[in-house]
């Protein structure tokens, strides 16, 4: 892999095997609306999401949610 092939963002591994990462990319308003909707639906509280992170695209941000899943046997 050459330096030009390196990813722009490195997302650390989830803290444990039962965790997932949800990435939301879009305009600040679209991302905020999506996150607020997820909170209303009971999926994740607004404060559980990362702060807005920059992307290489103008007027777009990235926010990350790490969520522990409950696995049923």
MMTF fields as JSON, N, C-alpha, C and O atoms, coordinates in Angstrom:
{
  "mmtfVersion": "1.0.0",
  "mmtfProducer": "UNKNOWN",
  "numBonds": 291,
  "numAtoms": 292,
  "numGroups": 73,
  "numChains": 1,
  "numModels": 1,
  "chainsPerModel": [1],
  "groupsPerChain": [73],
  "chainIdList": ["A"],
  "bondAtomList": [4, 2, 8, 6, 12, 10, 16, 14, 20, 18, 24, 22, 28, 26, 32, 30, 36, 34, 40, 38, 44, 42, 48, 46, 52, 50, 56, 54, 60, 58, 64, 62, 68, 66, 72, 70, 76, 74, 80, 78, 84, 82, 88, 86, 92, 90, 96, 94, 100, 98, 104, 102, 108, 106, 112, 110, 116, 114, 120, 118, 124, 122, 128, 126, 132, 130, 136, 134, 140, 138, 144, 142, 148, 146, 152, 150, 156, 154, 160, 158, 164, 162, 168, 166, 172, 170, 176, 174, 180, 178, 184, 182, 188, 186, 192, 190, 196, 194, 200, 198, 204, 202, 208, 206, 212, 210, 216, 214, 220, 218, 224, 222, 228, 226, 232, 230, 236, 234, 240, 238, 244, 242, 248, 246, 252, 250, 256, 254, 260, 258, 264, 262, 268, 266, 272, 270, 276, 274, 280, 278, 284, 282, 288, 286],
  "bondOrderList": [1, 1, 1, 1, 1, 1, 1, 1, 1, 1, 1, 1, 1, 1, 1, 1, 1, 1, 1, 1, 1, 1, 1, 1, 1, 1, 1, 1, 1, 1, 1, 1, 1, 1, 1, 1, 1, 1, 1, 1, 1, 1, 1, 1, 1, 1, 1, 1, 1, 1, 1, 1, 1, 1, 1, 1, 1, 1, 1, 1, 1, 1, 1, 1, 1, 1, 1, 1, 1, 1, 1, 1],
  "groupList": [{"groupName": "UNK", "atomNameList": ["N", "CA", "C", "O"], "elementList": ["N", "C", "C", "O"], "formalChargeList": [0, 0, 0, 0], "bondAtomList": [1, 0, 2, 1, 3, 2], "bondOrderList": [1, 1, 2], "singleLetterCode": "X", "chemCompType": "L-PEPTIDE LINKING"}],
  "groupTypeList": [0, 0, 0, 0, 0, 0, 0, 0, 0, 0, 0, 0, 0, 0, 0, 0, 0, 0, 0, 0, 0, 0, 0, 0, 0, 0, 0, 0, 0, 0, 0, 0, 0, 0, 0, 0, 0, 0, 0, 0, 0, 0, 0, 0, 0, 0, 0, 0, 0, 0, 0, 0, 0, 0, 0, 0, 0, 0, 0, 0, 0, 0, 0, 0, 0, 0, 0, 0, 0, 0, 0, 0, 0],
  "groupIdList": [1, 2, 3, 4, 5, 6, 7, 8, 9, 10, 11, 12, 13, 14, 15, 16, 17, 18, 19, 20, 21, 22, 23, 24, 25, 26, 27, 28, 29, 30, 31, 32, 33, 34, 35, 36, 37, 38, 39, 40, 41, 42, 43, 44, 45, 46, 47, 48, 49, 50, 51, 52, 53, 54, 55, 56, 57, 58, 59, 60, 61, 62, 63, 64, 65, 66, 67, 68, 69, 70, 71, 72, 73],
  "secStructList": [7, 7, 4, 4, 4, 1, 7, 1, 7, 7, 7, 7, 7, 7, 1, 1, 6, 6, 3, 3, 3, 3, 3, 3, 3, 3, 7, 2, 2, 2, 2, 2, 2, 2, 2, 2, 2, 2, 2, 2, 6, 6, 1, 7, 7, 4, 4, 4, 5, 7, 7, 7, 3, 3, 7, 1, 1, 6, 6, 7, 3, 3, 3, 3, 3, 3, 3, 3, 7, 7, 7, 7, 7],
  "xCoordList": [0.857, 0.0, 0.896, 1.8, 0.658, 1.452, 0.803, -0.327, 1.519, 0.975, -0.296, -1.165, -0.427, -1.647, -2.84, -3.989, -2.568, -3.629, -4.091, -5.069, -3.407, -3.75, -5.121, -5.438, -5.933, -7.231, -7.051, -6.08, -7.989, -7.93, -8.232, -7.667, -9.109, -9.499, -9.3, -9.692, -8.703, -8.555, -9.572, -9.537, -10.464, -11.456, -10.956, -10.768, -10.739, -10.239, -11.229, -12.429, -10.721, -11.575, -12.57, -12.3, -13.715, -14.71, -14.112, -13.277, -14.528, -13.913, -14.084, -13.298, -15.097, -15.267, -16.036, -16.629, -16.039, -16.667, -18.172, -18.734, -18.821, -20.263, -20.607, -21.745, -19.647, -19.891, -19.897, -19.256, -20.639, -20.637, -20.329, -20.46, -19.923, -19.718, -20.69, -20.795, -21.399, -22.315, -21.72, -21.469, -21.496, -20.926, -22.005, -22.699, -22.136, -23.095, -22.314, -21.6, -22.453, -21.751, -22.79, -23.66, -22.692, -23.588, -23.405, -22.459, -24.314, -24.242, -24.498, -25.147, -24.007, -24.252, -25.735, -26.085, -26.603, -28.038, -28.616, -29.4, -28.239, -28.752, -28.295, -29.08, -27.03, -26.5, -27.21, -27.593, -27.386, -28.087, -29.519, -29.993, -30.202, -31.576, -31.63, -32.51, -30.689, -30.647, -30.425, -31.106, -29.47, -29.146, -30.329, -30.627, -31.001, -32.176, -33.283, -33.964, -33.463, -34.468, -34.134, -35.024, -32.863, -32.455, -32.718, -33.072, -32.548, -32.826, -34.321, -34.709, -35.162, -36.614, -37.066, -37.972, -36.424, -36.773, -36.218, -36.551, -35.372, -34.805, -33.571, -33.145, -32.987, -31.817, -30.553, -29.785, -30.32, -29.117, -29.338, -29.919, -28.873, -28.976, -28.053, -27.033, -28.422, -27.637, -26.212, -25.273, -26.032, -24.693, -23.814, -22.614, -24.396, -23.611, -22.772, -21.826, -23.115, -22.402, -21.143, -21.077, -20.153, -18.913, -19.217, -20.264, -18.291, -18.426, -18.293, -17.778, -18.747, -18.594, -17.122, -16.293, -16.814, -15.458, -15.444, -16.419, -14.356, -14.305, -14.167, -13.685, -14.593, -14.397, -13.677, -13.561, -13.2, -12.552, -13.54, -13.129, -14.835, -15.859, -16.383, -16.679, -16.492, -16.969, -18.388, -19.246, -18.613, -19.916, -20.439, -21.649, -19.535, -19.951, -19.147, -17.98, -19.815, -19.171, -19.39, -20.17, -18.685, -18.797, -19.039, -18.387, -19.973, -20.157, -20.228, -20.764, -19.68, -19.55, -20.28, -20.195, -20.984, -21.619, -21.034, -20.995, -20.584, -20.173, -21.263, -21.576, -21.835, -22.983, -22.709, -22.328, -22.91, -22.758, -24.062, -25.142, -23.943, -25.109, -25.345, -24.404, -26.583, -26.936, -27.156, -28.145, -26.226, -26.322, -27.103, -26.846, -28.044, -28.816, -28.25, -27.922, -28.139, -27.608, -28.629, -28.354],
  "yCoordList": [-1.178, 0.0, 1.232, 1.342, 2.137, 3.364, 4.438, 4.273, 5.536, 6.602, 7.186, 7.647, 7.178, 7.701, 6.766, 7.181, 5.497, 4.539, 4.564, 3.901, 5.312, 5.345, 5.993, 6.974, 5.459, 6.083, 7.468, 7.716, 8.356, 9.699, 9.686, 10.476, 8.803, 8.739, 7.318, 6.356, 7.203, 5.898, 5.811, 6.61, 4.862, 4.659, 3.531, 2.413, 3.803, 2.744, 1.586, 1.761, 0.435, -0.744, -0.511, 0.223, -1.146, -1.066, -1.65, -2.551, -1.15, -1.568, -3.031, -3.565, -3.689, -5.121, -5.75, -5.036, -7.068, -7.747, -7.503, -7.672, -7.114, -6.879, -5.422, -5.003, -4.654, -3.248, -3.029, -3.751, -2.012, -1.588, -0.101, 0.599, 0.377, 1.804, 2.245, 1.614, 3.326, 3.91, 5.254, 6.105, 5.441, 6.678, 7.42, 6.837, 8.7, 9.537, 10.678, 11.405, 10.832, 11.884, 12.689, 12.124, 14.005, 14.871, 16.306, 16.638, 17.148, 18.536, 18.585, 17.689, 19.6, 19.68, 19.575, 18.896, 20.23, 20.187, 18.79, 18.315, 18.13, 16.783, 15.797, 14.966, 15.887, 14.991, 15.244, 14.298, 16.513, 16.842, 16.316, 15.773, 16.479, 15.976, 14.456, 13.921, 13.763, 12.303, 11.852, 10.951, 12.484, 12.108, 12.398, 11.597, 13.523, 13.844, 12.813, 12.417, 12.382, 11.36, 10.052, 9.391, 9.669, 8.43, 8.51, 7.511, 9.692, 9.878, 9.734, 9.084, 10.331, 10.223, 8.769, 8.333, 8.027, 6.611, 5.71, 4.526, 6.265, 5.489, 4.689, 3.823, 4.96, 4.202, 4.64, 3.798, 5.958, 6.466, 7.908, 8.707, 8.231, 9.601, 10.508, 10.063, 11.759, 12.724, 12.817, 12.903, 12.801, 12.932, 11.7, 11.747, 10.597, 9.386, 9.497, 8.732, 10.44, 10.617, 11.445, 12.268, 11.228, 12.014, 13.466, 13.771, 14.358, 15.734, 15.72, 14.755, 16.767, 16.821, 16.785, 17.498, 15.955, 15.824, 16.303, 16.106, 16.924, 17.413, 16.258, 15.179, 16.506, 15.556, 16.304, 17.528, 15.596, 16.293, 17.017, 17.68, 16.896, 17.503, 18.779, 18.814, 19.812, 21.096, 20.967, 20.312, 21.591, 21.64, 20.253, 20.026, 19.332, 18.028, 17.713, 18.084, 17.012, 16.57, 15.072, 14.456, 14.51, 13.101, 13.037, 13.741, 12.194, 11.907, 10.394, 9.693, 9.903, 8.468, 8.089, 8.789, 6.986, 6.4, 5.014, 4.22, 4.713, 3.358, 2.8, 3.367, 1.688, 1.128, -0.337, -1.118, -0.685, -2.076, -2.813, -2.374, -3.927, -4.729, -5.776, -6.245, -6.132, -7.234, -8.442, -8.518, -9.382, -10.58, -11.651, -11.925, -12.237, -13.317, -14.648, -14.831, -15.565, -16.899, -17.737, -18.888],
  "zCoordList": [0.0, 0.0, 0.0, 0.829, -0.903, -0.966, -0.103, 0.358, 0.115, 0.955, 0.354, 1.094, -0.981, -1.596, -1.377, -1.53, -1.018, -0.749, 0.707, 1.053, 1.556, 2.967, 3.16, 2.488, 4.068, 4.319, 4.94, 5.654, 4.661, 5.225, 6.716, 7.472, 7.138, 8.537, 9.03, 8.37, 10.167, 10.794, 11.914, 12.85, 11.829, 12.873, 13.751, 13.272, 15.028, 15.904, 15.988, 15.779, 16.289, 16.435, 17.563, 18.514, 17.437, 18.508, 19.781, 19.712, 20.942, 22.194, 22.561, 23.342, 22.011, 22.274, 21.128, 20.319, 21.044, 19.906, 19.782, 18.7, 20.857, 20.808, 20.52, 20.734, 20.043, 19.726, 18.224, 17.46, 17.829, 16.433, 16.386, 17.39, 15.226, 14.998, 13.926, 12.874, 14.192, 13.228, 12.83, 13.683, 11.534, 11.015, 10.238, 9.405, 10.517, 9.799, 9.175, 9.865, 7.867, 7.128, 6.357, 5.695, 6.448, 5.706, 6.144, 6.859, 5.709, 6.146, 7.647, 8.187, 8.321, 9.765, 10.124, 11.089, 9.368, 9.664, 9.452, 10.273, 8.362, 8.086, 9.159, 9.616, 9.559, 10.594, 11.926, 12.615, 12.286, 13.532, 13.521, 14.519, 12.395, 12.291, 12.426, 13.1, 11.784, 11.868, 13.307, 13.796, 13.977, 15.357, 16.279, 17.166, 16.086, 16.897, 16.671, 17.617, 15.436, 15.133, 15.827, 16.362, 15.826, 16.496, 17.997, 18.623, 18.57, 20.0, 20.276, 21.247, 19.435, 19.602, 19.488, 20.198, 18.588, 18.402, 19.502, 19.562, 20.373, 21.471, 21.094, 21.858, 19.931, 19.491, 20.21, 20.676, 20.307, 20.958, 21.392, 20.657, 22.58, 23.066, 22.248, 21.721, 22.154, 21.379, 21.902, 21.11, 23.216, 23.797, 23.589, 23.863, 23.109, 22.859, 21.582, 21.392, 20.716, 19.449, 19.656, 20.569, 18.814, 18.872, 18.522, 17.95, 18.872, 18.373, 16.846, 16.281, 16.184, 14.729, 14.323, 14.887, 13.35, 12.827, 11.377, 10.652, 10.952, 9.567, 8.577, 8.92, 7.365, 6.266, 5.141, 5.194, 4.141, 3.027, 2.114, 1.162, 2.395, 1.55, 2.192, 3.387, 1.392, 1.881, 2.444, 1.853, 3.577, 4.241, 4.631, 4.639, 4.952, 5.469, 6.719, 6.849, 7.639, 8.871, 9.027, 8.3, 9.989, 10.346, 11.841, 12.612, 12.253, 13.68, 13.835, 12.976, 14.941, 15.174, 16.461, 17.471, 16.403, 17.583, 17.782, 16.842, 18.979, 19.33, 20.228, 21.275, 19.805, 20.519, 20.833, 19.962, 22.09, 22.507, 22.217, 22.612, 21.53, 21.196, 22.268, 22.909, 22.456, 23.341, 22.447, 21.718, 22.509, 21.673, 22.429, 23.601, 21.738, 22.344, 21.894, 20.722, 22.819, 22.504, 21.796, 21.454]
}
